[in-house]
Amino acid sequence: MAIKSGYSAILSSRAQKEIEISWEWYEERLHGLGDRFVRDVIARIRDIEKNPDRYPTRFKSYKEVSIDTFPFLIIYRISTKKKSIRIVSIFHTSQSPRHKYK
C-alpha cells in the first residue's frame, strides 16, 4: 500500500482479525456492506500512508483516526526509521476505551 510519502502500512494480526470479524458481521446484515466497510478501511489507511502525522496522537505514540461511515477507529504507530505505519487495531467505538491500546 505504499504511496508517495514512502510510508507503507503493516496490519497487526489483531487488526486483520478485527477487519475479518467486522466484515462478516456487516455481510450478515446486508450483502455487500462488509465489502464497503473494507473499502472504507483501505481508503483511510491510504490517507494515513500519504500523511501519517496528519492525525492526532492520543496516547503515548499511538495515533488514531475515525472511519467516516462506520463506528471504528484506526489506531496506529509510525516508525520513521523504517518508513512504516503499524496498524495496531481497527477498533469498534462501542468497546471499552480501556482496550484500545492493548
Residue, then its C-alpha position, 0 to 999 in steps of 0.5 A: m500500500a505504499i504511496k508517495s510519502g514512502y510510508s507503507a502500512i503493516l496490519s497487526s494480526r489483531a487488526q486483520k482479525e478485527i477487519e475479518i470479524s467486522w466484515e462478516w458481521y456487516e455481510e450478515r446484515l446486508h450483502g455487500l456492506g462488509d465489502r464497503f466497510v473494507r473499502d472504507v478501511i483501505a481508503r483511510i489507511r491510504d490517507i494515513e500512508k500519504n500523511p501519517d502525522r496528519y492525525p492526532t496522537r492520543f496516547k503515548s505514540y499511538k495515533e488514531v483516526s475515525i472511519d467516516t461511515f462506520p463506528f471504528l477507529i484506526i489506531y496506529r504507530i509510525s516508525t520513521k526509521k523504517k518508513s512504516i505505519r503499524i496498524v495496531s487495531i481497527f477498533h469498534t467505538s462501542q468497546s471499552p476505551r480501556h482496550k484500545y491500546k492493548 
